[in-house]
């Protein structure tokens, strides 16, 4: 019986067998040696869910400070409470939210290529900071994907 003592609270079960708990007869929880009792198991699940919610709120706040999605101009982290919403801070190379990225993949489109900064924009950037939130991405992106020469 002592082997079935709860690892968190130390309670020893009254019955000698391992109990299986759960709604509708499902085996959601089985008490094993070195495991938790049902109450501690529920408390542990609640703590995990609260930690996941906190990580999501932190990611939402961090993503709201980043530039918006290139395609839909929404949050780069994705639509709030959507299945595709990012649960971590978006990387600096992310250009689209998960929803737009998913649509692009479904349509079979290639990677997003940003427009090359014009000479006028480049000259203006020498004098002042551009208001374009994607400027710091467009310049290196243009070096990776140069504009093709156009025939006159």
Rosetta blueprint (number, residue, H / E / L):
1 X L
2 X H
3 X H
4 X H
5 X L
6 X L
7 X L
8 X L
9 X L
10 X L
11 X L
12 X L
13 X L
14 X L
15 X L
16 X L
17 X L
18 X L
19 X L
20 X E
21 X E
22 X L
23 X H
24 X H
25 X H
26 X L
27 X L
28 X L
29 X E
30 X E
31 X L
32 X L
33 X L
34 X L
35 X L
36 X L
37 X L
38 X H
39 X H
40 X H
41 X H
42 X H
43 X H
44 X H
45 X H
46 X H
47 X H
48 X H
49 X H
50 X H
51 X H
52 X H
53 X H
54 X H
55 X H
56 X H
57 X H
58 X H
59 X H
60 X H
61 X H
62 X H
63 X H
64 X H
65 X H
66 X L
67 X L
68 X L
69 X L
70 X L
71 X L
72 X L
73 X L
74 X L
75 X L
76 X L
77 X L
78 X L
79 X L
80 X L
81 X L
82 X L
83 X L
84 X L
85 X L
86 X L
87 X L
88 X L
89 X L
90 X L
91 X L
92 X L
93 X L
94 X L
95 X L
96 X L
97 X L
98 X H
99 X H
100 X H
101 X H
102 X H
103 X H
104 X H
105 X H
106 X H
107 X L
108 X L
109 X L
110 X L
111 X L
112 X L
113 X L
114 X L
115 X L
116 X L
117 X L
118 X L
119 X H
120 X H
121 X H
122 X H
123 X H
124 X H
125 X H
126 X H
127 X H
128 X L
129 X L
130 X L
131 X L
132 X L
133 X L
134 X L
135 X H
136 X H
137 X H
138 X H
139 X H
140 X H
141 X H
142 X H
143 X H
144 X H
145 X L
146 X L
147 X L
148 X L
149 X L
150 X L
151 X L
152 X L
